[in-house]
C-alpha cells in the first residue's frame, strides 16, 4: 500500500507532458516519489534538529533540496 494516490501522480505526469501513463509506470512513479519525499524529509529533519527545532520549516526543505 502506498501513501500517495496513484491518480494524483498520474495527473502530475500528464501535466508535465505525458500523454498516457501505464499502470506499471504509475506504480513505479509513486514508489520513487515516496522514496524521494522520504529522503528529503529525513534530510530536512536533520537540519531542523540542528537548528534546535522539532518542526520542519520551509527553509529546511529548501536547504535539503540543495543537498540532493
N, CA, C and O atoms as CSV, one atom per row, in Angstrom:
chain,resi,resn,atom,element,x,y,z
A,1,UNK,N,N,0.845,-1.183,0.000
A,1,UNK,CA,C,0.000,0.000,0.000
A,1,UNK,C,C,0.887,1.242,0.000
A,1,UNK,O,O,1.921,1.287,0.666
A,2,UNK,N,N,0.466,2.228,-0.747
A,2,UNK,CA,C,1.225,3.464,-0.842
A,2,UNK,C,C,0.473,4.586,-0.129
A,2,UNK,O,O,-0.727,4.495,0.129
A,3,UNK,N,N,1.207,5.628,0.174
A,3,UNK,CA,C,0.596,6.791,0.812
A,3,UNK,C,C,0.112,7.804,-0.213
A,3,UNK,O,O,-0.899,8.472,0.002
A,4,UNK,N,N,0.828,7.921,-1.326
A,4,UNK,CA,C,0.423,8.856,-2.372
A,4,UNK,C,C,-0.637,8.215,-3.267
A,4,UNK,O,O,-0.505,7.051,-3.646
A,5,UNK,N,N,-1.672,8.956,-3.602
A,5,UNK,CA,C,-2.668,8.404,-4.515
A,5,UNK,C,C,-2.110,8.302,-5.933
A,5,UNK,O,O,-1.521,9.253,-6.447
A,6,UNK,N,N,-2.299,7.154,-6.553
A,6,UNK,CA,C,-1.787,6.930,-7.909
A,6,UNK,C,C,-2.369,7.956,-8.874
A,6,UNK,O,O,-1.652,8.466,-9.735
A,7,UNK,N,N,-3.643,8.263,-8.745
A,7,UNK,CA,C,-4.292,9.208,-9.665
A,7,UNK,C,C,-3.628,10.577,-9.616
A,7,UNK,O,O,-3.479,11.230,-10.649
A,8,UNK,N,N,-3.232,11.015,-8.436
A,8,UNK,CA,C,-2.583,12.327,-8.312
A,8,UNK,C,C,-1.228,12.320,-9.016
A,8,UNK,O,O,-0.859,13.294,-9.673
A,9,UNK,N,N,-0.496,11.232,-8.877
A,9,UNK,CA,C,0.813,11.134,-9.520
A,9,UNK,C,C,0.650,11.082,-11.043
A,9,UNK,O,O,1.438,11.683,-11.772
A,10,UNK,N,N,-0.351,10.379,-11.512
A,10,UNK,CA,C,-0.621,10.324,-12.956
A,10,UNK,C,C,-0.996,11.719,-13.468
A,10,UNK,O,O,-0.558,12.118,-14.547
A,11,UNK,N,N,-1.801,12.459,-12.704
A,11,UNK,CA,C,-2.150,13.835,-13.109
A,11,UNK,C,C,-0.900,14.704,-13.221
A,11,UNK,O,O,-0.780,15.501,-14.151
A,12,UNK,N,N,0.026,14.553,-12.282
A,12,UNK,CA,C,1.270,15.325,-12.333
A,12,UNK,C,C,2.062,14.962,-13.583
A,12,UNK,O,O,2.585,15.841,-14.268
A,13,UNK,N,N,2.150,13.676,-13.877
A,13,UNK,CA,C,2.869,13.240,-15.077
A,13,UNK,C,C,2.225,13.822,-16.333
A,13,UNK,O,O,2.923,14.298,-17.228
A,14,UNK,N,N,0.906,13.783,-16.399
A,14,UNK,CA,C,0.206,14.318,-17.567
A,14,UNK,C,C,0.356,15.831,-17.672
A,14,UNK,O,O,0.465,16.371,-18.772
A,15,UNK,N,N,0.363,16.508,-16.541
A,15,UNK,CA,C,0.540,17.961,-16.540
A,15,UNK,C,C,1.939,18.346,-17.008
A,15,UNK,O,O,2.190,19.494,-17.374
A,16,UNK,N,N,2.842,17.376,-16.991
A,16,UNK,CA,C,4.217,17.630,-17.416
A,16,UNK,C,C,4.548,16.967,-18.746
A,16,UNK,O,O,5.713,16.713,-19.050
A,17,UNK,N,N,3.512,16.688,-19.537
A,17,UNK,CA,C,3.733,16.266,-20.909
A,17,UNK,C,C,3.429,14.818,-21.243
A,17,UNK,O,O,3.397,14.467,-22.422
A,18,UNK,N,N,3.207,13.973,-20.269
A,18,UNK,CA,C,2.899,12.575,-20.571
A,18,UNK,C,C,1.482,12.488,-21.131
A,18,UNK,O,O,0.531,12.962,-20.510
A,19,UNK,N,N,1.349,11.882,-22.304
A,19,UNK,CA,C,0.025,11.727,-22.885
A,19,UNK,C,C,-0.742,10.617,-22.185
A,19,UNK,O,O,-1.926,10.754,-21.878
A,20,UNK,N,N,-0.044,9.514,-21.940
A,20,UNK,CA,C,-0.648,8.379,-21.238
A,20,UNK,C,C,0.383,7.800,-20.282
A,20,UNK,O,O,1.585,7.883,-20.531
A,21,UNK,N,N,-0.090,7.211,-19.183
A,21,UNK,CA,C,0.800,6.586,-18.202
A,21,UNK,C,C,0.252,5.198,-17.906
A,21,UNK,O,O,-0.877,5.053,-17.436
A,22,UNK,N,N,1.052,4.185,-18.182
A,22,UNK,CA,C,0.631,2.818,-17.914
A,22,UNK,C,C,0.550,2.564,-16.421
A,22,UNK,O,O,1.187,3.257,-15.628
A,23,UNK,N,N,-0.237,1.564,-16.041
A,23,UNK,CA,C,-0.427,1.277,-14.620
A,23,UNK,C,C,0.879,0.857,-13.950
A,23,UNK,O,O,1.122,1.197,-12.792
A,24,UNK,N,N,1.726,0.113,-14.682
A,24,UNK,CA,C,3.011,-0.284,-14.103
A,24,UNK,C,C,3.922,0.925,-13.919
A,24,UNK,O,O,4.633,1.031,-12.919
A,25,UNK,N,N,3.894,1.827,-14.884
A,25,UNK,CA,C,4.698,3.048,-14.779
A,25,UNK,C,C,4.192,3.938,-13.651
A,25,UNK,O,O,4.986,4.535,-12.924
A,26,UNK,N,N,2.883,4.028,-13.502
A,26,UNK,CA,C,2.293,4.839,-12.428
A,26,UNK,C,C,2.715,4.314,-11.066
A,26,UNK,O,O,3.026,5.088,-10.161
A,27,UNK,N,N,2.723,2.989,-10.924
A,27,UNK,CA,C,3.127,2.387,-9.652
A,27,UNK,C,C,4.587,2.708,-9.336
A,27,UNK,O,O,4.926,2.990,-8.186
A,28,UNK,N,N,5.447,2.666,-10.343
A,28,UNK,CA,C,6.859,2.985,-10.127
A,28,UNK,C,C,7.032,4.469,-9.823
A,28,UNK,O,O,7.843,4.837,-8.973
A,29,UNK,N,N,6.282,5.318,-10.507
A,29,UNK,CA,C,6.340,6.754,-10.216
A,29,UNK,C,C,5.976,7.027,-8.766
A,29,UNK,O,O,6.647,7.811,-8.093
A,30,UNK,N,N,4.927,6.390,-8.283
A,30,UNK,CA,C,4.503,6.565,-6.892
A,30,UNK,C,C,5.606,6.088,-5.952
A,30,UNK,O,O,5.956,6.778,-4.995
A,31,UNK,N,N,6.146,4.914,-6.228
A,31,UNK,CA,C,7.202,4.352,-5.374
A,31,UNK,C,C,8.405,5.286,-5.295
A,31,UNK,O,O,8.908,5.569,-4.208
A,32,UNK,N,N,8.864,5.762,-6.450
A,32,UNK,CA,C,10.046,6.633,-6.485
A,32,UNK,C,C,9.760,7.992,-5.864
A,32,UNK,O,O,10.631,8.567,-5.211
A,33,UNK,N,N,8.558,8.510,-6.056
A,33,UNK,CA,C,8.185,9.791,-5.451
A,33,UNK,C,C,8.181,9.678,-3.929
A,33,UNK,O,O,8.655,10.574,-3.230
A,34,UNK,N,N,7.646,8.573,-3.426
A,34,UNK,CA,C,7.616,8.364,-1.982
A,34,UNK,C,C,9.028,8.203,-1.419
A,34,UNK,O,O,9.320,8.699,-0.331
A,35,UNK,N,N,9.899,7.517,-2.148
A,35,UNK,CA,C,11.290,7.382,-1.715
A,35,UNK,C,C,11.973,8.749,-1.657
A,35,UNK,O,O,12.687,9.054,-0.702
A,36,UNK,N,N,11.746,9.566,-2.687
A,36,UNK,CA,C,12.351,10.899,-2.736
A,36,UNK,C,C,11.831,11.767,-1.594
A,36,UNK,O,O,12.617,12.423,-0.910
A,37,UNK,N,N,10.529,11.778,-1.384
A,37,UNK,CA,C,9.934,12.579,-0.314
A,37,UNK,C,C,10.451,12.116,1.044
A,37,UNK,O,O,10.732,12.939,1.914
A,38,UNK,N,N,10.576,10.813,1.227
A,38,UNK,CA,C,11.098,10.276,2.485
A,38,UNK,C,C,12.521,10.725,2.742
A,38,UNK,O,O,12.857,11.147,3.848
A,39,UNK,N,N,13.362,10.634,1.715
A,39,UNK,CA,C,14.759,11.067,1.852
A,39,UNK,C,C,14.846,12.561,2.116
A,39,UNK,O,O,15.641,13.008,2.944
A,40,UNK,N,N,14.038,13.320,1.420
A,40,UNK,CA,C,14.013,14.770,1.600
A,40,UNK,C,C,13.560,15.130,3.008
A,40,UNK,O,O,14.130,16.022,3.636
A,41,UNK,N,N,12.553,14.450,3.499
A,41,UNK,CA,C,12.051,14.712,4.854
A,41,UNK,C,C,13.103,14.361,5.903
A,41,UNK,O,O,13.259,15.088,6.884
A,42,UNK,N,N,13.826,13.261,5.712
A,42,UNK,CA,C,14.890,12.887,6.655
A,42,UNK,C,C,15.970,13.958,6.713
A,42,UNK,O,O,16.425,14.337,7.792
A,43,UNK,N,N,16.378,14.442,5.543
A,43,UNK,CA,C,17.409,15.477,5.495
A,43,UNK,C,C,16.899,16.775,6.115
A,43,UNK,O,O,17.625,17.428,6.865
A,44,UNK,N,N,15.665,17.152,5.812
A,44,UNK,CA,C,15.087,18.371,6.377
A,44,UNK,C,C,14.955,18.246,7.894
A,44,UNK,O,O,15.149,19.224,8.615
A,45,UNK,N,N,14.630,17.059,8.375
A,45,UNK,CA,C,14.518,16.844,9.814
A,45,UNK,C,C,15.878,17.010,10.495
A,45,UNK,O,O,15.961,17.590,11.577
A,46,UNK,N,N,16.930,16.511,9.877
A,46,UNK,CA,C,18.279,16.693,10.427
A,46,UNK,C,C,18.602,18.179,10.549
A,46,UNK,O,O,19.172,18.624,11.545
A,47,UNK,N,N,18.230,18.936,9.523
A,47,UNK,CA,C,18.503,20.384,9.542
A,47,UNK,C,C,17.689,21.083,10.631
A,47,UNK,O,O,18.195,21.975,11.313
A,48,UNK,N,N,16.442,20.681,10.790
A,48,UNK,CA,C,15.601,21.280,11.835
A,48,UNK,C,C,16.173,20.965,13.216
A,48,UNK,O,O,16.263,21.850,14.067
A,49,UNK,N,N,16.557,19.716,13.441
A,49,UNK,CA,C,17.131,19.337,14.731
A,49,UNK,C,C,18.431,20.093,14.997
A,49,UNK,O,O,18.691,20.518,16.122
A,50,UNK,N,N,19.237,20.256,13.963
A,50,UNK,CA,C,20.491,21.004,14.101
A,50,UNK,C,C,20.218,22.455,14.512
A,50,UNK,O,O,21.005,23.064,15.237
A,51,UNK,N,N,19.092,22.995,14.039
A,51,UNK,CA,C,18.705,24.372,14.389
A,51,UNK,C,C,17.987,24.429,15.730
A,51,UNK,O,O,17.563,25.501,16.161
A,52,UNK,N,N,17.847,23.281,16.396
A,52,UNK,CA,C,17.208,23.252,17.702
A,52,UNK,C,C,15.689,23.216,17.655
A,52,UNK,O,O,15.024,23.588,18.621
A,53,UNK,N,N,15.144,22.770,16.537
A,53,UNK,CA,C,13.692,22.703,16.378
A,53,UNK,C,C,13.246,21.278,16.135
A,53,UNK,O,O,14.011,20.452,15.636
A,54,UNK,N,N,12.003,20.994,16.491
A,54,UNK,CA,C,11.375,19.719,16.163
A,54,UNK,C,C,10.529,19.835,14.897
A,54,UNK,O,O,10.208,18.836,14.253
A,55,UNK,N,N,10.177,21.064,14.558
A,55,UNK,CA,C,9.306,21.317,13.418
A,55,UNK,C,C,10.133,21.596,12.164
A,55,UNK,O,O,11.032,22.437,12.173
A,56,UNK,N,N,9.818,20.882,11.091
A,56,UNK,CA,C,10.464,21.142,9.799
A,56,UNK,C,C,9.811,22.380,9.207
A,56,UNK,O,O,8.586,22.483,9.135
A,57,UNK,N,N,10.652,23.316,8.785
A,57,UNK,CA,C,10.164,24.548,8.160
A,57,UNK,C,C,10.519,24.544,6.674
A,57,UNK,O,O,11.293,23.712,6.200
A,58,UNK,N,N,9.936,25.489,5.966
A,58,UNK,CA,C,10.189,25.634,4.541
A,58,UNK,C,C,11.678,25.740,4.254
A,58,UNK,O,O,12.175,25.138,3.302
A,59,UNK,N,N,12.383,26.496,5.067
A,59,UNK,CA,C,13.817,26.695,4.848
A,59,UNK,C,C,14.588,25.380,4.955
A,59,UNK,O,O,15.587,25.186,4.263
A,60,UNK,N,N,14.126,24.481,5.818
A,60,UNK,CA,C,14.771,23.174,5.950
A,60,UNK,C,C,14.601,22.355,4.668
A,60,UNK,O,O,15.537,21.711,4.193
A,61,UNK,N,N,13.401,22.398,4.129
A,61,UNK,CA,C,13.130,21.678,2.879
A,61,UNK,C,C,13.982,22.252,1.750
A,61,UNK,O,O,14.578,21.505,0.975
A,62,UNK,N,N,14.035,23.573,1.662
A,62,UNK,CA,C,14.798,24.202,0.595
A,62,UNK,C,C,16.287,23.880,0.694
A,62,UNK,O,O,16.940,23.632,-0.320
A,63,UNK,N,N,16.821,23.884,1.907
A,63,UNK,CA,C,18.230,23.532,2.088
A,63,UNK,C,C,18.455,22.047,1.805
A,63,UNK,O,O,19.492,21.669,1.260
A,64,UNK,N,N,17.497,21.215,2.169
A,64,UNK,CA,C,17.624,19.782,1.907
A,64,UNK,C,C,17.643,19.504,0.404
A,64,UNK,O,O,18.383,18.638,-0.061
A,65,UNK,N,N,16.840,20.229,-0.342
A,65,UNK,CA,C,16.807,20.068,-1.804
A,65,UNK,C,C,18.169,20.417,-2.392
A,65,UNK,O,O,18.645,19.751,-3.311
A,66,UNK,N,N,18.794,21.464,-1.858
A,66,UNK,CA,C,20.119,21.868,-2.354
A,66,UNK,C,C,21.167,20.790,-2.091
A,66,UNK,O,O,22.142,20.681,-2.834
A,67,UNK,N,N,20.976,19.994,-1.043
A,67,UNK,CA,C,21.934,18.946,-0.687
A,67,UNK,C,C,21.772,17.689,-1.550
A,67,UNK,O,O,22.625,16.802,-1.508
A,68,UNK,N,N,20.697,17.602,-2.324
A,68,UNK,CA,C,20.470,16.419,-3.157
A,68,UNK,C,C,21.209,16.531,-4.459
A,68,UNK,O,O,21.136,15.626,-5.290
